[in-house]
């Protein structure tokens, strides 16, 4: 996600505290927030896929996804 999109999310959030947003702005805010959450989740999954647990003997074990 680009910094300009994050700045726009923050700008709309500040504006919503002082006045009511238009329908177009509410829709834009909703779409930007969805993109942000998606990017955050992708980053988190990537981090967890490259995470290992090291036991007391020094053995590395890759984290496994929990069965749903």
C-alpha positions, -999 to 999 in steps of 0.1 A, spaced: 0 0 0 14 34 -9 20 61 16 -3 85 -3 -32 60 3 -24 58 40 -23 96 42 -57 97 25 -71 73 51 -59 95 79 -71 126 62 -106 112 59 -105 100 95 -96 134 107 -123 150 86 -150 126 99 -143 137 134 -151 173 126 -178 170 100 -199 145 82 -184 128 52 -202 127 18 -213 94 4 -184 94 -21 -159 100 7 -175 72 29 -172 48 0 -136 59 -7 -128 54 30 -143 20 31 -123 9 0 -91 23 13 -95 6 47 -103 -27 30 -70 -24 10 -51 -15 41 -64 -45 60 -56 -68 31 -21 -55 28 -16 -58 66 -28 -94 66 -5 -103 36 24 -88 55 16 -107 86 12 -140 68 45 -135 51 62 -128 84 47 -159 100 57 -181 70 93 -172 77 92 -177 114 108 -205 132 107 -216 169 140 -226 184 138 -251 213 163 -254 242 185 -278 221 188 -253 193 165 -272 169 145 -250 145 109 -259 139 89 -240 112 55 -227 124 26 -247 110 -7 -233 101 -35 -245 124 -61 -267 108 -95 -250 106 
